[in-house]
Amino acid sequence: MKEKEKRNGYAVNFFISGALKEQLEELARRQERTLADVIRLALRTAVPVLRGMWEAEDRLVADWAARIAAGSVTPKVLRAATELSSRDGDRRGRDS
């Protein structure tokens, strides 16, 4: 396997939900591609998107921290932002 890894990359094993697997298989069937091709493309596409989202999130947090430190954010505004963030957090982590 090591010689094959040198030529073709690395094998990664992970678990996904049945619903997500069905969605990926349906995409593969419709596009006449292998499931592996669809997963590789999804990962290649997702990595730059995730990087951009997390960089934007880091900038947003830094901006909020600077505003709070400067005293330009009122407790009411901070409370509202925290409530919105916690509601959004309820939707995170779902893979279907």
N, CA, C and O atoms as a DFTB+ gen file, in Angstrom:
384 C
 N C O
     1  1       0.817      -1.207       0.000
     2  2       0.000       0.000       0.000
     3  2       0.856       1.264       0.000
     4  3       0.450       2.283      -0.560
     5  1       2.032       1.212       0.619
     6  2       2.858       2.412       0.692
     7  2       3.299       2.885      -0.686
     8  3       3.325       4.090      -0.937
     9  1       3.645       1.971      -1.584
    10  2       4.038       2.370      -2.931
    11  2       2.863       3.013      -3.657
    12  3       3.035       3.997      -4.376
    13  1       1.670       2.456      -3.468
    14  2       0.476       3.022      -4.088
    15  2       0.186       4.414      -3.529
    16  3      -0.207       5.310      -4.276
    17  1       0.376       4.603      -2.216
    18  2       0.156       5.919      -1.609
    19  2       1.079       6.959      -2.219
    20  3       0.672       8.100      -2.435
    21  1       2.314       6.577      -2.498
    22  2       3.266       7.518      -3.080
    23  2       2.793       7.989      -4.450
    24  3       3.008       9.143      -4.819
    25  1       2.155       7.108      -5.198
    26  2       1.694       7.455      -6.544
    27  2       0.350       8.169      -6.529
    28  3       0.146       9.128      -7.274
    29  1      -0.565       7.707      -5.687
    30  2      -1.954       8.158      -5.779
    31  2      -2.440       9.019      -4.622
    32  3      -3.579       9.485      -4.666
    33  1      -1.661       9.246      -3.621
    34  2      -2.130      10.025      -2.484
    35  2      -2.345       9.140      -1.279
    36  3      -1.679       8.116      -1.126
    37  1      -3.265       9.524      -0.430
    38  2      -3.497       8.827       0.827
    39  2      -4.941       8.371       0.936
    40  3      -5.845       8.969       0.352
    41  1      -5.137       7.319       1.681
    42  2      -6.484       6.829       1.951
    43  2      -6.962       7.454       3.257
    44  3      -6.215       7.516       4.234
    45  1      -8.193       7.910       3.269
    46  2      -8.794       8.495       4.472
    47  2     -10.118       7.790       4.709
    48  3     -10.943       7.680       3.802
    49  1     -10.316       7.318       5.917
    50  2     -11.577       6.664       6.274
    51  2     -12.314       7.519       7.290
    52  3     -11.724       7.975       8.269
    53  1     -13.603       7.736       7.058
    54  2     -14.420       8.466       8.014
    55  2     -15.866       8.024       7.855
    56  3     -16.241       7.451       6.833
    57  1     -16.670       8.294       8.870
    58  2     -18.076       7.910       8.854
    59  2     -18.943       9.109       8.521
    60  3     -18.673      10.227       8.961
    61  1     -19.995       8.868       7.734
    62  2     -20.979       9.898       7.398
    63  2     -22.367       9.296       7.616
    64  3     -22.520       8.081       7.739
    65  1     -23.352      10.151       7.660
    66  2     -24.717       9.658       7.843
    67  2     -25.193       8.948       6.575
    68  3     -24.665       9.162       5.484
    69  1     -26.182       8.117       6.749
    70  2     -26.767       7.427       5.605
    71  2     -27.388       8.406       4.622
    72  3     -27.326       8.206       3.409
    73  1     -27.984       9.463       5.150
    74  2     -28.621      10.463       4.279
    75  2     -27.583      11.171       3.407
    76  3     -27.813      11.392       2.218
    77  1     -26.446      11.523       4.001
    78  2     -25.402      12.185       3.222
    79  2     -24.831      11.232       2.170
    80  3     -24.570      11.641       1.039
    81  1     -24.640       9.978       2.536
    82  2     -24.131       8.995       1.573
    83  2     -25.095       8.859       0.400
    84  3     -24.658       8.789      -0.749
    85  1     -26.389       8.822       0.668
    86  2     -27.376       8.721      -0.409
    87  2     -27.301       9.928      -1.334
    88  3     -27.399       9.786      -2.553
    89  1     -27.127      11.122      -0.758
    90  2     -27.014      12.329      -1.584
    91  2     -25.779      12.258      -2.484
    92  3     -25.840      12.594      -3.667
    93  1     -24.667      11.818      -1.912
    94  2     -23.434      11.705      -2.698
    95  2     -23.568      10.643      -3.790
    96  3     -23.115      10.846      -4.917
    97  1     -24.186       9.521      -3.456
    98  2     -24.386       8.468      -4.457
    99  2     -25.301       8.938      -5.579
   100  3     -25.069       8.611      -6.742
   101  1     -26.329       9.695      -5.247
   102  2     -27.230      10.225      -6.265
   103  2     -26.488      11.180      -7.201
   104  3     -26.675      11.128      -8.417
   105  1     -25.653      12.045      -6.639
   106  2     -24.835      12.932      -7.477
   107  2     -23.932      12.119      -8.405
   108  3     -23.805      12.424      -9.590
   109  1     -23.321      11.103      -7.859
   110  2     -22.420      10.265      -8.666
   111  2     -23.177       9.598      -9.809
   112  3     -22.696       9.575     -10.942
   113  1     -24.359       9.056      -9.519
   114  2     -25.158       8.417     -10.565
   115  2     -25.566       9.414     -11.643
   116  3     -25.431       9.133     -12.834
   117  1     -26.062      10.572     -11.231
   118  2     -26.524      11.569     -12.200
   119  2     -25.405      12.068     -13.100
   120  3     -25.619      12.318     -14.286
   121  1     -24.211      12.212     -12.535
   122  2     -23.089      12.746     -13.304
   123  2     -22.210      11.654     -13.906
   124  3     -21.181      11.940     -14.518
   125  1     -22.626      10.397     -13.727
   126  2     -21.865       9.255     -14.235
   127  2     -20.416       9.299     -13.771
   128  3     -19.480       9.179     -14.562
   129  1     -20.265       9.475     -12.472
   130  2     -18.951       9.514     -11.824
   131  2     -18.933       8.477     -10.710
   132  3     -19.974       7.971     -10.292
   133  1     -17.745       8.176     -10.247
   134  2     -17.658       7.277      -9.106
   135  2     -17.937       8.066      -7.836
   136  3     -17.794       9.288      -7.799
   137  1     -18.336       7.345      -6.801
   138  2     -18.566       7.981      -5.504
   139  2     -17.279       8.633      -5.018
   140  3     -17.312       9.734      -4.468
   141  1     -16.161       7.975      -5.211
   142  2     -14.869       8.534      -4.798
   143  2     -14.572       9.851      -5.515
   144  3     -14.064      10.788      -4.899
   145  1     -14.885       9.928      -6.815
   146  2     -14.668      11.172      -7.560
   147  2     -15.511      12.309      -6.986
   148  3     -15.031      13.432      -6.840
   149  1     -16.764      12.014      -6.664
   150  2     -17.656      13.035      -6.116
   151  2     -17.141      13.510      -4.758
   152  3     -17.142      14.710      -4.480
   153  1     -16.708      12.590      -3.923
   154  2     -16.206      12.964      -2.596
   155  2     -14.928      13.786      -2.719
   156  3     -14.771      14.788      -2.021
   157  1     -14.010      13.376      -3.599
   158  2     -12.783      14.154      -3.796
   159  2     -13.097      15.565      -4.269
   160  3     -12.508      16.528      -3.778
   161  1     -14.016      15.699      -5.216
   162  2     -14.389      17.018      -5.715
   163  2     -15.050      17.853      -4.623
   164  3     -14.775      19.047      -4.498
   165  1     -15.917      17.228      -3.835
   166  2     -16.575      17.956      -2.742
   167  2     -15.546      18.468      -1.735
   168  3     -15.652      19.600      -1.262
   169  1     -14.568      17.655      -1.412
   170  2     -13.535      18.079      -0.457
   171  2     -12.658      19.181      -1.043
   172  3     -12.343      20.156      -0.361
   173  1     -12.263      19.028      -2.308
   174  2     -11.437      20.073      -2.937
   175  2     -12.185      21.395      -3.002
   176  3     -11.580      22.457      -2.857
   177  1     -13.479      21.341      -3.217
   178  2     -14.297      22.548      -3.292
   179  2     -14.527      23.144      -1.906
   180  3     -14.516      24.364      -1.739
   181  1     -14.731      22.291      -0.930
   182  2     -15.087      22.760       0.409
   183  2     -13.924      23.389       1.163
   184  3     -14.133      24.313       1.948
   185  1     -12.715      22.914       0.944
   186  2     -11.576      23.416       1.726
   187  2     -11.385      24.930       1.557
   188  3     -11.279      25.626       2.566
   189  1     -11.334      25.470       0.342
   190  2     -11.183      26.926       0.219
   191  2     -12.380      27.693       0.791
   192  3     -12.217      28.782       1.341
   193  1     -13.568      27.128       0.660
   194  2     -14.766      27.783       1.203
   195  2     -14.672      27.846       2.723
   196  3     -14.903      28.899       3.319
   197  1     -14.336      26.730       3.346
   198  2     -14.197      26.705       4.803
   199  2     -13.104      27.657       5.266
   200  3     -13.281      28.383       6.245
   201  1     -11.981      27.654       4.567
   202  2     -10.880      28.555       4.937
   203  2     -11.367      30.010       4.910
   204  3     -11.112      30.772       5.843
   205  1     -12.057      30.382       3.853
   206  2     -12.572      31.749       3.740
   207  2     -13.573      32.084       4.828
   208  3     -13.546      33.180       5.388
   209  1     -14.460      31.138       5.129
   210  2     -15.458      31.375       6.191
   211  2     -14.777      31.574       7.534
   212  3     -15.130      32.484       8.285
   213  1     -13.802      30.729       7.840
   214  2     -13.134      30.815       9.140
   215  2     -12.258      32.057       9.245
   216  3     -12.135      32.632      10.326
   217  1     -11.648      32.479       8.141
   218  2     -10.886      33.730       8.162
   219  2     -11.817      34.914       8.404
   220  3     -11.479      35.823       9.162
   221  1     -12.976      34.908       7.770
   222  2     -13.956      35.973       7.988
   223  2     -14.449      35.963       9.432
   224  3     -14.620      37.017      10.045
   225  1     -14.677      34.764       9.971
   226  2     -15.107      34.657      11.357
   227  2     -14.032      35.202      12.302
   228  3     -14.355      35.895      13.267
   229  1     -12.768      34.897      12.036
   230  2     -11.671      35.413      12.858
   231  2     -11.626      36.937      12.825
   232  3     -11.434      37.581      13.856
   233  1     -11.807      37.515      11.625
   234  2     -11.816      38.976      11.514
   235  2     -12.991      39.581      12.265
   236  3     -12.852      40.619      12.912
   237  1     -14.144      38.937      12.181
   238  2     -15.332      39.420      12.874
   239  2     -15.133      39.388      14.388
   240  3     -15.477      40.344      15.083
   241  1     -14.583      38.295      14.890
   242  2     -14.339      38.182      16.330
   243  2     -13.347      39.248      16.783
   244  3     -13.545      39.890      17.814
   245  1     -12.278      39.435      16.006
   246  2     -11.282      40.452      16.349
   247  2     -11.905      41.843      16.354
   248  3     -11.615      42.658      17.230
   249  1     -12.760      42.108      15.373
   250  2     -13.436      43.403      15.301
   251  2     -14.340      43.617      16.521
   252  3     -14.336      44.690      17.124
   253  1     -15.109      42.592      16.874
   254  2     -15.987      42.694      18.045
   255  2     -15.166      42.891      19.312
   256  3     -15.526      43.703      20.164
   257  1     -14.067      42.156      19.444
   258  2     -13.225      42.291      20.637
   259  2     -12.683      43.710      20.742
   260  3     -12.651      44.278      21.834
   261  1     -12.256      44.292      19.621
   262  2     -11.745      45.665      19.625
   263  2     -12.842      46.655      20.007
   264  3     -12.608      47.597      20.764
   265  1     -14.034      46.429      19.477
   266  2     -15.146      47.335      19.810
   267  2     -15.537      47.244      21.280
   268  3     -15.824      48.253      21.924
   269  1     -15.543      46.019      21.799
   270  2     -15.882      45.827      23.214
   271  2     -14.811      46.479      24.079
   272  3     -15.127      47.164      25.051
   273  1     -13.553      46.267      23.730
   274  2     -12.455      46.858      24.498
   275  2     -12.510      48.381      24.464
   276  3     -12.165      49.041      25.445
   277  1     -12.942      48.935      23.341
   278  2     -13.032      50.390      23.203
   279  2     -14.289      50.945      23.874
   280  3     -14.441      52.160      24.006
   281  1     -15.180      50.060      24.293
   282  2     -16.406      50.505      24.955
   283  2     -17.477      51.001      24.009
   284  3     -18.415      51.675      24.435
   285  1     -17.352      50.677      22.725
   286  2     -18.328      51.175      21.749
   287  2     -19.505      50.229      21.531
   288  3     -20.380      50.501      20.709
   289  1     -19.527      49.117      22.270
   290  2     -20.646      48.174      22.151
   291  2     -21.417      48.182      23.460
   292  3     -20.853      47.932      24.525
   293  1     -22.692      48.467      23.376
   294  2     -23.516      48.501      24.580
   295  2     -23.889      47.083      24.990
   296  3     -23.895      46.185      24.149
   297  1     -24.198      46.865      26.256
   298  2     -24.612      45.525      26.689
   299  2     -25.814      44.995      25.910
   300  3     -25.899      43.795      25.650
   301  1     -26.743      45.875      25.535
   302  2     -27.929      45.451      24.784
   303  2     -27.530      44.889      23.421
   304  3     -28.043      43.849      23.008
   305  1     -26.626      45.561      22.726
   306  2     -26.164      45.102      21.418
   307  2     -25.409      43.781      21.567
   308  3     -25.597      42.862      20.770
   309  1     -24.566      43.691      22.576
   310  2     -23.809      42.468      22.810
   311  2     -24.734      41.299      23.110
   312  3     -24.510      40.194      22.613
   313  1     -25.768      41.521      23.912
   314  2     -26.730      40.474      24.244
   315  2     -27.460      40.006      22.985
   316  3     -27.636      38.804      22.785
   317  1     -27.882      40.933      22.144
   318  2     -28.585      40.578      20.906
   319  2     -27.679      39.769      19.980
   320  3     -28.123      38.790      19.379
   321  1     -26.427      40.167      19.864
   322  2     -25.493      39.438      19.008
   323  2     -25.250      38.033      19.547
   324  3     -25.146      37.080      18.775
   325  1     -25.161      37.903      20.848
   326  2     -24.945      36.594      21.467
   327  2     -26.143      35.684      21.223
   328  3     -25.972      34.495      20.950
   329  1     -27.347      36.227      21.320
   330  2     -28.550      35.426      21.069
   331  2     -28.592      34.949      19.622
   332  3     -28.925      33.792      19.366
   333  1     -28.264      35.810      18.685
   334  2     -28.246      35.418      17.271
   335  2     -27.203      34.335      17.035
   336  3     -27.457      33.367      16.318
   337  1     -26.039      34.498      17.631
   338  2     -24.967      33.521      17.462
   339  2     -25.354      32.168      18.027
   340  3     -25.055      31.140      17.420
   341  1     -26.008      32.147      19.168
   342  2     -26.383      30.857      19.760
   343  2     -27.472      30.175      18.947
   344  3     -27.494      28.948      18.862
   345  1     -28.374      30.942      18.350
   346  2     -29.390      30.322      17.478
   347  2     -28.746      29.733      16.244
   348  3     -29.135      28.651      15.804
   349  1     -27.765      30.422      15.673
   350  2     -27.052      29.899      14.519
   351  2     -26.275      28.650      14.895
   352  3     -26.187      27.717      14.097
   353  1     -25.710      28.616      16.090
   354  2     -24.955      27.464      16.553
   355  2     -25.801      26.218      16.656
   356  3     -25.277      25.111      16.540
   357  1     -27.102      26.366      16.873
   358  2     -28.001      25.216      16.942
   359  2     -28.077      24.490      15.611
   360  3     -28.378      23.297      15.574
   361  1     -27.803      25.204      14.501
   362  2     -27.891      24.588      13.178
   363  2     -26.575      23.982      12.734
   364  3     -26.549      23.240      11.752
   365  1     -25.483      24.271      13.423
   366  2     -24.171      23.776      13.023
   367  2     -24.026      22.312      13.349
   368  3     -24.693      21.785      14.240
   369  1     -23.143      21.660      12.615
   370  2     -22.789      20.289      12.925
   371  2     -23.680      19.235      12.292
   372  3     -23.477      18.044      12.526
   373  1     -24.633      19.629      11.519
   374  2     -25.487      18.657      10.838
   375  2     -24.896      18.336       9.486
   376  3     -24.508      19.241       8.747
   377  1     -24.822      17.058       9.150
   378  2     -24.198      16.691       7.869
   379  2     -25.198      16.187       6.845
   380  3     -24.812      15.548       5.866
   381  1     -26.446      16.459       7.053
   382  2     -27.442      16.005       6.080
   383  2     -27.853      17.132       5.226
   384  3     -28.688      16.960       4.338
